[in-house]
Amino acid sequence: MEPNDNTMGFEMELSDQEIRTLYYCICEAIRVWPGSPARPAEEQEYLYHLKSEFFKMILEISLEA
């Protein structure tokens, strides 16, 4: 997903547990996502993108452990 001109960028430091917790939250959001038109269709695509990115982080944590 490419940021558009109207987005702001942020940086944060997250612990291993915070990354795992956020991954769980994203998975749950996908699981209970009510669908369009209750929520924008792009939201589901973005949730899948976030899930993939957080999964990559979890894999990196696992490799370094």
mmCIF file of the N, C-alpha and C atoms, coordinates in Angstrom:
data_MODEL
# 
_entry.id   MODEL 
# 
loop_
_atom_site.group_PDB 
_atom_site.id 
_atom_site.type_symbol 
_atom_site.label_atom_id 
_atom_site.label_alt_id 
_atom_site.label_comp_id 
_atom_site.label_asym_id 
_atom_site.label_entity_id 
_atom_site.label_seq_id 
_atom_site.pdbx_PDB_ins_code 
_atom_site.Cartn_x 
_atom_site.Cartn_y 
_atom_site.Cartn_z 
_atom_site.occupancy 
_atom_site.B_iso_or_equiv 
_atom_site.pdbx_formal_charge 
_atom_site.auth_seq_id 
_atom_site.auth_comp_id 
_atom_site.auth_asym_id 
_atom_site.auth_atom_id 
_atom_site.pdbx_PDB_model_num 
ATOM 1   N N  . MET A 1 1  ? 0.844   -1.165  0.000  1.00 0.00 ? 1  MET A N  1 
ATOM 2   C CA . MET A 1 1  ? 0.000   0.000   0.000  1.00 0.00 ? 1  MET A CA 1 
ATOM 3   C C  . MET A 1 1  ? 0.894   1.234   0.000  1.00 0.00 ? 1  MET A C  1 
ATOM 4   N N  . GLU A 1 2  ? 0.613   2.112   -0.891 1.00 0.00 ? 2  GLU A N  1 
ATOM 5   C CA . GLU A 1 2  ? 1.395   3.324   -1.029 1.00 0.00 ? 2  GLU A CA 1 
ATOM 6   C C  . GLU A 1 2  ? 0.717   4.474   -0.286 1.00 0.00 ? 2  GLU A C  1 
ATOM 7   N N  . PRO A 1 3  ? 1.481   5.195   0.522  1.00 0.00 ? 3  PRO A N  1 
ATOM 8   C CA . PRO A 1 3  ? 0.870   6.353   1.186  1.00 0.00 ? 3  PRO A CA 1 
ATOM 9   C C  . PRO A 1 3  ? 0.527   7.425   0.157  1.00 0.00 ? 3  PRO A C  1 
ATOM 10  N N  . ASN A 1 4  ? -0.555  8.158   0.398  1.00 0.00 ? 4  ASN A N  1 
ATOM 11  C CA . ASN A 1 4  ? -0.885  9.254   -0.498 1.00 0.00 ? 4  ASN A CA 1 
ATOM 12  C C  . ASN A 1 4  ? -0.396  10.564  0.114  1.00 0.00 ? 4  ASN A C  1 
ATOM 13  N N  . ASP A 1 5  ? -0.641  11.657  -0.570 1.00 0.00 ? 5  ASP A N  1 
ATOM 14  C CA . ASP A 1 5  ? -0.138  12.962  -0.116 1.00 0.00 ? 5  ASP A CA 1 
ATOM 15  C C  . ASP A 1 5  ? -0.781  13.431  1.181  1.00 0.00 ? 5  ASP A C  1 
ATOM 16  N N  . ASN A 1 6  ? -1.905  12.846  1.574  1.00 0.00 ? 6  ASN A N  1 
ATOM 17  C CA . ASN A 1 6  ? -2.623  13.294  2.759  1.00 0.00 ? 6  ASN A CA 1 
ATOM 18  C C  . ASN A 1 6  ? -2.271  12.494  4.007  1.00 0.00 ? 6  ASN A C  1 
ATOM 19  N N  . THR A 1 7  ? -1.301  11.589  3.928  1.00 0.00 ? 7  THR A N  1 
ATOM 20  C CA . THR A 1 7  ? -0.981  10.774  5.088  1.00 0.00 ? 7  THR A CA 1 
ATOM 21  C C  . THR A 1 7  ? 0.211   11.348  5.835  1.00 0.00 ? 7  THR A C  1 
ATOM 22  N N  . MET A 1 8  ? 0.235   11.066  7.116  1.00 0.00 ? 8  MET A N  1 
ATOM 23  C CA . MET A 1 8  ? 1.355   11.464  7.956  1.00 0.00 ? 8  MET A CA 1 
ATOM 24  C C  . MET A 1 8  ? 2.144   10.208  8.278  1.00 0.00 ? 8  MET A C  1 
ATOM 25  N N  . GLY A 1 9  ? 3.426   10.348  8.486  1.00 0.00 ? 9  GLY A N  1 
ATOM 26  C CA . GLY A 1 9  ? 4.253   9.213   8.853  1.00 0.00 ? 9  GLY A CA 1 
ATOM 27  C C  . GLY A 1 9  ? 4.677   9.311   10.308 1.00 0.00 ? 9  GLY A C  1 
ATOM 28  N N  . PHE A 1 10 ? 4.732   8.168   10.961 1.00 0.00 ? 10 PHE A N  1 
ATOM 29  C CA . PHE A 1 10 ? 5.141   8.104   12.366 1.00 0.00 ? 10 PHE A CA 1 
ATOM 30  C C  . PHE A 1 10 ? 6.113   6.955   12.544 1.00 0.00 ? 10 PHE A C  1 
ATOM 31  N N  . GLU A 1 11 ? 6.935   7.053   13.547 1.00 0.00 ? 11 GLU A N  1 
ATOM 32  C CA . GLU A 1 11 ? 7.822   5.962   13.921 1.00 0.00 ? 11 GLU A CA 1 
ATOM 33  C C  . GLU A 1 11 ? 7.588   5.661   15.388 1.00 0.00 ? 11 GLU A C  1 
ATOM 34  N N  . MET A 1 12 ? 7.618   4.369   15.739 1.00 0.00 ? 12 MET A N  1 
ATOM 35  C CA . MET A 1 12 ? 7.510   3.971   17.127 1.00 0.00 ? 12 MET A CA 1 
ATOM 36  C C  . MET A 1 12 ? 8.386   2.759   17.354 1.00 0.00 ? 12 MET A C  1 
ATOM 37  N N  . GLU A 1 13 ? 8.782   2.588   18.588 1.00 0.00 ? 13 GLU A N  1 
ATOM 38  C CA . GLU A 1 13 ? 9.510   1.387   18.972 1.00 0.00 ? 13 GLU A CA 1 
ATOM 39  C C  . GLU A 1 13 ? 8.537   0.479   19.686 1.00 0.00 ? 13 GLU A C  1 
ATOM 40  N N  . LEU A 1 14 ? 8.497   -0.783  19.265 1.00 0.00 ? 14 LEU A N  1 
ATOM 41  C CA . LEU A 1 14 ? 7.586   -1.753  19.855 1.00 0.00 ? 14 LEU A CA 1 
ATOM 42  C C  . LEU A 1 14 ? 8.371   -2.934  20.393 1.00 0.00 ? 14 LEU A C  1 
ATOM 43  N N  . SER A 1 15 ? 7.931   -3.447  21.522 1.00 0.00 ? 15 SER A N  1 
ATOM 44  C CA . SER A 1 15 ? 8.551   -4.647  22.077 1.00 0.00 ? 15 SER A CA 1 
ATOM 45  C C  . SER A 1 15 ? 8.023   -5.867  21.319 1.00 0.00 ? 15 SER A C  1 
ATOM 46  N N  . ASP A 1 16 ? 8.677   -6.998  21.526 1.00 0.00 ? 16 ASP A N  1 
ATOM 47  C CA . ASP A 1 16 ? 8.221   -8.249  20.910 1.00 0.00 ? 16 ASP A CA 1 
ATOM 48  C C  . ASP A 1 16 ? 6.765   -8.514  21.265 1.00 0.00 ? 16 ASP A C  1 
ATOM 49  N N  . GLN A 1 17 ? 6.426   -8.353  22.535 1.00 0.00 ? 17 GLN A N  1 
ATOM 50  C CA . GLN A 1 17 ? 5.061   -8.624  22.984 1.00 0.00 ? 17 GLN A CA 1 
ATOM 51  C C  . GLN A 1 17 ? 4.065   -7.654  22.367 1.00 0.00 ? 17 GLN A C  1 
ATOM 52  N N  . GLU A 1 18 ? 4.436   -6.410  22.215 1.00 0.00 ? 18 GLU A N  1 
ATOM 53  C CA . GLU A 1 18 ? 3.540   -5.435  21.587 1.00 0.00 ? 18 GLU A CA 1 
ATOM 54  C C  . GLU A 1 18 ? 3.277   -5.797  20.128 1.00 0.00 ? 18 GLU A C  1 
ATOM 55  N N  . ILE A 1 19 ? 4.305   -6.254  19.430 1.00 0.00 ? 19 ILE A N  1 
ATOM 56  C CA . ILE A 1 19 ? 4.139   -6.668  18.030 1.00 0.00 ? 19 ILE A CA 1 
ATOM 57  C C  . ILE A 1 19 ? 3.197   -7.864  17.951 1.00 0.00 ? 19 ILE A C  1 
ATOM 58  N N  . ARG A 1 20 ? 3.389   -8.829  18.820 1.00 0.00 ? 20 ARG A N  1 
ATOM 59  C CA . ARG A 1 20 ? 2.510   -10.010 18.820 1.00 0.00 ? 20 ARG A CA 1 
ATOM 60  C C  . ARG A 1 20 ? 1.067   -9.632  19.171 1.00 0.00 ? 20 ARG A C  1 
ATOM 61  N N  . THR A 1 21 ? 0.901   -8.719  20.105 1.00 0.00 ? 21 THR A N  1 
ATOM 62  C CA . THR A 1 21 ? -0.435  -8.284  20.504 1.00 0.00 ? 21 THR A CA 1 
ATOM 63  C C  . THR A 1 21 ? -1.126  -7.543  19.363 1.00 0.00 ? 21 THR A C  1 
ATOM 64  N N  . LEU A 1 22 ? -0.407  -6.663  18.698 1.00 0.00 ? 22 LEU A N  1 
ATOM 65  C CA . LEU A 1 22 ? -0.998  -5.941  17.577 1.00 0.00 ? 22 LEU A CA 1 
ATOM 66  C C  . LEU A 1 22 ? -1.325  -6.878  16.412 1.00 0.00 ? 22 LEU A C  1 
ATOM 67  N N  . TYR A 1 23 ? -0.486  -7.887  16.187 1.00 0.00 ? 23 TYR A N  1 
ATOM 68  C CA . TYR A 1 23 ? -0.771  -8.881  15.151 1.00 0.00 ? 23 TYR A CA 1 
ATOM 69  C C  . TYR A 1 23 ? -2.085  -9.593  15.477 1.00 0.00 ? 23 TYR A C  1 
ATOM 70  N N  . TYR A 1 24 ? -2.253  -9.976  16.732 1.00 0.00 ? 24 TYR A N  1 
ATOM 71  C CA . TYR A 1 24 ? -3.494  -10.623 17.164 1.00 0.00 ? 24 TYR A CA 1 
ATOM 72  C C  . TYR A 1 24 ? -4.694  -9.697  16.924 1.00 0.00 ? 24 TYR A C  1 
ATOM 73  N N  . CYS A 1 25 ? -4.552  -8.436  17.285 1.00 0.00 ? 25 CYS A N  1 
ATOM 74  C CA . CYS A 1 25 ? -5.641  -7.469  17.104 1.00 0.00 ? 25 CYS A CA 1 
ATOM 75  C C  . CYS A 1 25 ? -6.012  -7.327  15.632 1.00 0.00 ? 25 CYS A C  1 
ATOM 76  N N  . ILE A 1 26 ? -5.019  -7.278  14.769 1.00 0.00 ? 26 ILE A N  1 
ATOM 77  C CA . ILE A 1 26 ? -5.277  -7.166  13.333 1.00 0.00 ? 26 ILE A CA 1 
ATOM 78  C C  . ILE A 1 26 ? -6.001  -8.411  12.825 1.00 0.00 ? 26 ILE A C  1 
ATOM 79  N N  . CYS A 1 27 ? -5.556  -9.591  13.263 1.00 0.00 ? 27 CYS A N  1 
ATOM 80  C CA . CYS A 1 27 ? -6.217  -10.841 12.857 1.00 0.00 ? 27 CYS A CA 1 
ATOM 81  C C  . CYS A 1 27 ? -7.670  -10.855 13.312 1.00 0.00 ? 27 CYS A C  1 
ATOM 82  N N  . GLU A 1 28 ? -7.929  -10.383 14.524 1.00 0.00 ? 28 GLU A N  1 
ATOM 83  C CA . GLU A 1 28 ? -9.300  -10.337 15.032 1.00 0.00 ? 28 GLU A CA 1 
ATOM 84  C C  . GLU A 1 28 ? -10.135 -9.321  14.255 1.00 0.00 ? 28 GLU A C  1 
ATOM 85  N N  . ALA A 1 29 ? -9.547  -8.198  13.905 1.00 0.00 ? 29 ALA A N  1 
ATOM 86  C CA . ALA A 1 29 ? -10.265 -7.196  13.117 1.00 0.00 ? 29 ALA A CA 1 
ATOM 87  C C  . ALA A 1 29 ? -10.666 -7.769  11.764 1.00 0.00 ? 29 ALA A C  1 
ATOM 88  N N  . ILE A 1 30 ? -9.789  -8.559  11.153 1.00 0.00 ? 30 ILE A N  1 
ATOM 89  C CA . ILE A 1 30 ? -10.116 -9.216  9.885  1.00 0.00 ? 30 ILE A CA 1 
ATOM 90  C C  . ILE A 1 30 ? -11.237 -10.233 10.104 1.00 0.00 ? 30 ILE A C  1 
ATOM 91  N N  . ARG A 1 31 ? -11.143 -10.990 11.178 1.00 0.00 ? 31 ARG A N  1 
ATOM 92  C CA . ARG A 1 31 ? -12.117 -12.045 11.446 1.00 0.00 ? 31 ARG A CA 1 
ATOM 93  C C  . ARG A 1 31 ? -13.536 -11.485 11.623 1.00 0.00 ? 31 ARG A C  1 
ATOM 94  N N  . VAL A 1 32 ? -13.654 -10.353 12.308 1.00 0.00 ? 32 VAL A N  1 
ATOM 95  C CA . VAL A 1 32 ? -14.982 -9.804  12.597 1.00 0.00 ? 32 VAL A CA 1 
ATOM 96  C C  . VAL A 1 32 ? -15.359 -8.636  11.682 1.00 0.00 ? 32 VAL A C  1 
ATOM 97  N N  . TRP A 1 33 ? -14.555 -8.394  10.654 1.00 0.00 ? 33 TRP A N  1 
ATOM 98  C CA . TRP A 1 33 ? -14.805 -7.272  9.755  1.00 0.00 ? 33 TRP A CA 1 
ATOM 99  C C  . TRP A 1 33 ? -16.207 -7.397  9.172  1.00 0.00 ? 33 TRP A C  1 
ATOM 100 N N  . PRO A 1 34 ? -17.064 -6.365  9.338  1.00 0.00 ? 34 PRO A N  1 
ATOM 101 C CA . PRO A 1 34 ? -18.466 -6.474  8.928  1.00 0.00 ? 34 PRO A CA 1 
ATOM 102 C C  . PRO A 1 34 ? -18.701 -6.383  7.424  1.00 0.00 ? 34 PRO A C  1 
ATOM 103 N N  . GLY A 1 35 ? -17.687 -6.004  6.695  1.00 0.00 ? 35 GLY A N  1 
ATOM 104 C CA . GLY A 1 35 ? -17.845 -5.906  5.242  1.00 0.00 ? 35 GLY A CA 1 
ATOM 105 C C  . GLY A 1 35 ? -18.341 -4.554  4.800  1.00 0.00 ? 35 GLY A C  1 
ATOM 106 N N  . SER A 1 36 ? -18.327 -4.409  3.494  1.00 0.00 ? 36 SER A N  1 
ATOM 107 C CA . SER A 1 36 ? -18.803 -3.177  2.887  1.00 0.00 ? 36 SER A CA 1 
ATOM 108 C C  . SER A 1 36 ? -20.308 -3.305  2.690  1.00 0.00 ? 36 SER A C  1 
ATOM 109 N N  . PRO A 1 37 ? -21.108 -2.319  2.870  1.00 0.00 ? 37 PRO A N  1 
ATOM 110 C CA . PRO A 1 37 ? -20.807 -0.902  3.047  1.00 0.00 ? 37 PRO A CA 1 
ATOM 111 C C  . PRO A 1 37 ? -20.673 -0.456  4.504  1.00 0.00 ? 37 PRO A C  1 
ATOM 112 N N  . ALA A 1 38 ? -20.776 -1.384  5.466  1.00 0.00 ? 38 ALA A N  1 
ATOM 113 C CA . ALA A 1 38 ? -20.625 -0.986  6.871  1.00 0.00 ? 38 ALA A CA 1 
ATOM 114 C C  . ALA A 1 38 ? -19.258 -0.356  7.113  1.00 0.00 ? 38 ALA A C  1 
ATOM 115 N N  . ARG A 1 39 ? -18.243 -0.878  6.445  1.00 0.00 ? 39 ARG A N  1 
ATOM 116 C CA . ARG A 1 39 ? -16.888 -0.327  6.516  1.00 0.00 ? 39 ARG A CA 1 
ATOM 117 C C  . ARG A 1 39 ? -16.377 -0.195  5.087  1.00 0.00 ? 39 ARG A C  1 
ATOM 118 N N  . PRO A 1 40 ? -15.465 0.740   4.828  1.00 0.00 ? 40 PRO A N  1 
ATOM 119 C CA . PRO A 1 40 ? -14.936 0.900   3.470  1.00 0.00 ? 40 PRO A CA 1 
ATOM 120 C C  . PRO A 1 40 ? -14.217 -0.373  3.005  1.00 0.00 ? 40 PRO A C  1 
ATOM 121 N N  . ALA A 1 41 ? -14.411 -0.747  1.751  1.00 0.00 ? 41 ALA A N  1 
ATOM 122 C CA . ALA A 1 41 ? -13.785 -1.956  1.204  1.00 0.00 ? 41 ALA A CA 1 
ATOM 123 C C  . ALA A 1 41 ? -12.262 -1.895  1.298  1.00 0.00 ? 41 ALA A C  1 
ATOM 124 N N  . GLU A 1 42 ? -11.685 -0.703  1.147  1.00 0.00 ? 42 GLU A N  1 
ATOM 125 C CA . GLU A 1 42 ? -10.224 -0.559  1.205  1.00 0.00 ? 42 GLU A CA 1 
ATOM 126 C C  . GLU A 1 42 ? -9.677  -0.934  2.576  1.00 0.00 ? 42 GLU A C  1 
ATOM 127 N N  . GLU A 1 43 ? -10.507 -0.812  3.585  1.00 0.00 ? 43 GLU A N  1 
ATOM 128 C CA . GLU A 1 43 ? -10.070 -1.134  4.942  1.00 0.00 ? 43 GLU A CA 1 
ATOM 129 C C  . GLU A 1 43 ? -9.649  -2.595  5.051  1.00 0.00 ? 43 GLU A C  1 
ATOM 130 N N  . GLN A 1 44 ? -10.403 -3.491  4.432  1.00 0.00 ? 44 GLN A N  1 
ATOM 131 C CA . GLN A 1 44 ? -10.052 -4.909  4.485  1.00 0.00 ? 44 GLN A CA 1 
ATOM 132 C C  . GLN A 1 44 ? -8.709  -5.154  3.811  1.00 0.00 ? 44 GLN A C  1 
ATOM 133 N N  . GLU A 1 45 ? -8.479  -4.516  2.670  1.00 0.00 ? 45 GLU A N  1 
ATOM 134 C CA . GLU A 1 45 ? -7.191  -4.647  1.978  1.00 0.00 ? 45 GLU A CA 1 
ATOM 135 C C  . GLU A 1 45 ? -6.062  -4.150  2.868  1.00 0.00 ? 45 GLU A C  1 
ATOM 136 N N  . TYR A 1 46 ? -6.280  -3.029  3.544  1.00 0.00 ? 46 TYR A N  1 
ATOM 137 C CA . TYR A 1 46 ? -5.247  -2.471  4.402  1.00 0.00 ? 46 TYR A CA 1 
ATOM 138 C C  . TYR A 1 46 ? -4.987  -3.368  5.611  1.00 0.00 ? 46 TYR A C  1 
ATOM 139 N N  . LEU A 1 47 ? -6.042  -3.970  6.155  1.00 0.00 ? 47 LEU A N  1 
ATOM 140 C CA . LEU A 1 47 ? -5.856  -4.903  7.274  1.00 0.00 ? 47 LEU A CA 1 
ATOM 141 C C  . LEU A 1 47 ? -4.998  -6.094  6.847  1.00 0.00 ? 47 LEU A C  1 
ATOM 142 N N  . TYR A 1 48 ? -5.245  -6.625  5.658  1.00 0.00 ? 48 TYR A N  1 
ATOM 143 C CA . TYR A 1 48 ? -4.421  -7.739  5.169  1.00 0.00 ? 48 TYR A CA 1 
ATOM 144 C C  . TYR A 1 48 ? -2.970  -7.304  4.960  1.00 0.00 ? 48 TYR A C  1 
ATOM 145 N N  . HIS A 1 49 ? -2.783  -6.077  4.502  1.00 0.00 ? 49 HIS A N  1 
ATOM 146 C CA . HIS A 1 49 ? -1.421  -5.545  4.350  1.00 0.00 ? 49 HIS A CA 1 
ATOM 147 C C  . HIS A 1 49 ? -0.728  -5.450  5.713  1.00 0.00 ? 49 HIS A C  1 
ATOM 148 N N  . LEU A 1 50 ? -1.429  -4.897  6.698  1.00 0.00 ? 50 LEU A N  1 
ATOM 149 C CA . LEU A 1 50 ? -0.859  -4.788  8.042  1.00 0.00 ? 50 LEU A CA 1 
ATOM 150 C C  . LEU A 1 50 ? -0.553  -6.154  8.632  1.00 0.00 ? 50 LEU A C  1 
ATOM 151 N N  . LYS A 1 51 ? -1.452  -7.115  8.412  1.00 0.00 ? 51 LYS A N  1 
ATOM 152 C CA . LYS A 1 51 ? -1.230  -8.477  8.914  1.00 0.00 ? 51 LYS A CA 1 
ATOM 153 C C  . LYS A 1 51 ? 0.063   -9.046  8.344  1.00 0.00 ? 51 LYS A C  1 
ATOM 154 N N  . SER A 1 52 ? 0.269   -8.860  7.056  1.00 0.00 ? 52 SER A N  1 
ATOM 155 C CA . SER A 1 52 ? 1.486   -9.352  6.405  1.00 0.00 ? 52 SER A CA 1 
ATOM 156 C C  . SER A 1 52 ? 2.736   -8.685  6.981  1.00 0.00 ? 52 SER A C  1 
ATOM 157 N N  . GLU A 1 53 ? 2.677   -7.373  7.181  1.00 0.00 ? 53 GLU A N  1 
ATOM 158 C CA . GLU A 1 53 ? 3.841   -6.648  7.709  1.00 0.00 ? 53 GLU A CA 1 
ATOM 159 C C  . GLU A 1 53 ? 4.163   -7.069  9.143  1.00 0.00 ? 53 GLU A C  1 
ATOM 160 N N  . PHE A 1 54 ? 3.132   -7.235  9.963  1.00 0.00 ? 54 PHE A N  1 
ATOM 161 C CA . PHE A 1 54 ? 3.377   -7.650  11.345 1.00 0.00 ? 54 PHE A CA 1 
ATOM 162 C C  . PHE A 1 54 ? 3.856   -9.103  11.405 1.00 0.00 ? 54 PHE A C  1 
ATOM 163 N N  . PHE A 1 55 ? 3.383   -9.943  10.485 1.00 0.00 ? 55 PHE A N  1 
ATOM 164 C CA . PHE A 1 55 ? 3.855   -11.323 10.444 1.00 0.00 ? 55 PHE A CA 1 
ATOM 165 C C  . PHE A 1 55 ? 5.340   -11.354 10.107 1.00 0.00 ? 55 PHE A C  1 
ATOM 166 N N  . LYS A 1 56 ? 5.774   -10.501 9.201  1.00 0.00 ? 56 LYS A N  1 
ATOM 167 C CA . LYS A 1 56 ? 7.201   -10.401 8.872  1.00 0.00 ? 56 LYS A CA 1 
ATOM 168 C C  . LYS A 1 56 ? 8.014   -10.034 10.116 1.00 0.00 ? 56 LYS A C  1 
ATOM 169 N N  . MET A 1 57 ? 7.487   -9.108  10.920 1.00 0.00 ? 57 MET A N  1 
ATOM 170 C CA . MET A 1 57 ? 8.186   -8.718  12.146 1.00 0.00 ? 57 MET A CA 1 
ATOM 171 C C  . MET A 1 57 ? 8.286   -9.894  13.108 1.00 0.00 ? 57 MET A C  1 
ATOM 172 N N  . ILE A 1 58 ? 7.209   -10.669 13.232 1.00 0.00 ? 58 ILE A N  1 
ATOM 173 C CA . ILE A 1 58 ? 7.217   -11.830 14.121 1.00 0.00 ? 58 ILE A CA 1 
ATOM 174 C C  . ILE A 1 58 ? 8.233   -12.859 13.635 1.00 0.00 ? 58 ILE A C  1 
ATOM 175 N N  . LEU A 1 59 ? 8.339   -13.045 12.334 1.00 0.00 ? 59 LEU A N  1 
ATOM 176 C CA . LEU A 1 59 ? 9.344   -13.969 11.792 1.00 0.00 ? 59 LEU A CA 1 
ATOM 177 C C  . LEU A 1 59 ? 10.755  -13.501 12.120 1.00 0.00 ? 59 LEU A C  1 
ATOM 178 N N  . GLU A 1 60 ? 10.985  -12.200 11.994 1.00 0.00 ? 60 GLU A N  1 
ATOM 179 C CA . GLU A 1 60 ? 12.308  -11.654 12.348 1.00 0.00 ? 60 GLU A CA 1 
ATOM 180 C C  . GLU A 1 60 ? 12.614  -11.884 13.820 1.00 0.00 ? 60 GLU A C  1 
ATOM 181 N N  . ILE A 1 61 ? 11.627  -11.672 14.682 1.00 0.00 ? 61 ILE A N  1 
ATOM 182 C CA . ILE A 1 61 ? 11.810  -11.910 16.126 1.00 0.00 ? 61 ILE A CA 1 
ATOM 183 C C  . ILE A 1 61 ? 12.168  -13.369 16.357 1.00 0.00 ? 61 ILE A C  1 
ATOM 184 N N  . SER A 1 62 ? 11.468  -14.267 15.673 1.00 0.00 ? 62 SER A N  1 
ATOM 185 C CA . SER A 1 62 ? 11.713  -15.707 15.843 1.00 0.00 ? 62 SER A CA 1 
ATOM 186 C C  . SER A 1 62 ? 13.107  -16.101 15.402 1.00 0.00 ? 62 SER A C  1 
ATOM 187 N N  . LEU A 1 63 ? 13.586  -15.495 14.334 1.00 0.00 ? 63 LEU A N  1 
ATOM 188 C CA . LEU A 1 63 ? 14.917  -15.825 13.830 1.00 0.00 ? 63 LEU A CA 1 
ATOM 189 C C  . LEU A 1 63 ? 16.023  -15.339 14.763 1.00 0.00 ? 63 LEU A C  1 
ATOM 190 N N  . GLU A 1 64 ? 15.767  -14.244 15.444 1.00 0.00 ? 64 GLU A N  1 
ATOM 191 C CA . GLU A 1 64 ? 16.778  -13.689 16.349 1.00 0.00 ? 64 GLU A CA 1 
ATOM 192 C C  . GLU A 1 64 ? 16.756  -14.321 17.739 1.00 0.00 ? 64 GLU A C  1 
ATOM 193 N N  . ALA A 1 65 ? 15.712  -15.073 18.043 1.00 0.00 ? 65 ALA A N  1 
ATOM 194 C CA . ALA A 1 65 ? 15.578  -15.666 19.372 1.00 0.00 ? 65 ALA A CA 1 
ATOM 195 C C  . ALA A 1 65 ? 16.496  -16.864 19.531 1.00 0.00 ? 65 ALA A C  1 
# 
